[in-house]
Amino acid sequence: MVVDRPVPAADRAAAGRGPGPRRSRPGRPGQQELARTAEVYLDCAGQAARASAELGIHRQTLYYRLSRIEKLTGLDLDDGEDRLLLHMALKAHRL
């Protein structure tokens, strides 16, 4: 007897069948805002009050955006190496 099981999204994407995990592409309008949020936050050395003031947003909005950034990129912004990787990638993208 054969049982149909759902195919994981990553496998569907690898096979070219259906949507896979989202990748952060700073070219999309909503993701441009997230990229700017991440860059300002990292430029402010992770100081949420300073970053939210510079962005002109409420601190809770900043935290929400940062959690979205972590989800989309798979990075942990509490990890120094991940923060450095993201910061360098954002700076390199501007070149």
Backbone torsions as a table, in degrees:
resi	resn	phi	psi	omega
1	MET	NA	133.2	-179.9
2	VAL	-103.0	130.2	179.5
3	VAL	-112.2	124.9	177.0
4	ASP	-77.6	125.9	175.7
5	ARG	-115.5	149.0	176.5
6	PRO	-63.3	140.7	177.9
7	VAL	-88.5	128.6	178.9
8	PRO	-56.4	148.7	-177.5
9	ALA	-56.2	-40.1	-178.8
10	ALA	-62.9	-38.9	178.8
11	ASP	-69.2	-38.7	176.9
12	ARG	-62.3	-42.1	-178.9
13	ALA	-65.7	-42.6	-179.6
14	ALA	-62.7	-34.0	-179.9
15	ALA	-86.7	-2.9	-179.6
16	GLY	76.5	22.7	-178.0
17	ARG	-117.5	94.4	173.7
18	GLY	90.8	175.6	-175.8
19	PRO	-72.4	142.2	175.8
20	GLY	-110.9	-165.1	178.3
21	PRO	-62.1	142.2	-179.9
22	ARG	-72.6	140.9	175.5
23	ARG	-111.2	144.9	179.8
24	SER	-77.5	119.9	175.3
25	ARG	-123.0	106.8	-176.1
26	PRO	-60.0	-4.1	179.3
27	GLY	-77.8	-18.4	179.3
28	ARG	-79.5	142.1	-175.1
29	PRO	-54.0	-49.8	-179.8
30	GLY	-65.3	-32.5	-178.9
31	GLN	-81.2	-21.6	172.6
32	GLN	-63.4	-39.9	178.2
33	GLU	-65.0	-40.4	178.0
34	LEU	-67.0	-39.1	178.5
35	ALA	-63.5	-43.0	178.0
36	ARG	-64.2	-41.4	178.3
37	THR	-59.1	-47.4	-179.6
38	ALA	-62.6	-43.6	-177.9
39	GLU	-64.7	-44.7	179.2
40	VAL	-64.1	-44.0	178.8
41	TYR	-58.6	-45.4	-179.5
42	LEU	-70.9	-36.5	175.8
43	ASP	-63.4	-29.8	178.9
44	CYS	-88.9	16.5	176.9
45	ALA	57.5	34.6	176.6
46	GLY	75.4	13.4	178.5
47	GLN	-85.3	105.9	-173.5
48	ALA	-61.8	-41.9	-178.4
49	ALA	-62.1	-45.1	-179.9
50	ARG	-65.9	-43.7	-178.1
51	ALA	-66.0	-43.7	-179.4
52	SER	-66.1	-35.4	177.0
53	ALA	-65.7	-42.7	-179.8
54	GLU	-66.3	-35.0	179.3
55	LEU	-81.5	-16.7	-179.0
56	GLY	73.7	33.9	-179.4
57	ILE	-126.0	163.0	176.3
58	HIS	-70.7	149.9	-178.4
59	ARG	-59.6	-38.0	178.7
60	GLN	-63.7	-34.3	176.4
61	THR	-64.4	-40.5	177.1
62	LEU	-60.6	-47.3	-179.6
63	TYR	-61.5	-39.3	177.9
64	TYR	-62.6	-47.2	179.7
65	ARG	-62.0	-41.1	179.8
66	LEU	-63.2	-37.8	177.8
67	SER	-67.8	-36.6	175.7
68	ARG	-64.1	-40.8	178.9
69	ILE	-61.2	-44.7	178.7
70	GLU	-61.8	-41.6	179.5
71	LYS	-64.4	-45.8	-176.7
72	LEU	-69.6	-36.3	-175.8
73	THR	-93.9	-21.6	-175.2
74	GLY	78.0	10.6	-179.9
75	LEU	-94.9	154.9	176.6
76	ASP	-108.6	109.6	-176.5
77	LEU	-72.7	-3.2	172.2
78	ASP	-85.3	-11.8	-179.3
79	ASP	-95.5	124.7	-176.6
80	GLY	-58.2	-41.6	-179.9
81	GLU	-66.5	-38.9	177.9
82	ASP	-66.2	-40.2	177.4
83	ARG	-62.2	-44.2	179.4
84	LEU	-62.7	-44.1	179.3
85	LEU	-59.1	-47.4	-180.0
86	LEU	-65.1	-43.5	-178.9
87	HIS	-61.9	-45.8	-180.0
88	MET	-66.1	-38.4	178.9
89	ALA	-64.4	-41.3	178.9
90	LEU	-66.2	-40.6	178.0
91	LYS	-67.3	-41.0	179.2
92	ALA	-65.6	-33.6	179.4
93	HIS	-63.2	-29.8	-180.0
94	ARG	-73.4	-19.8	-177.6
95	LEU	-71.0	NA	NA
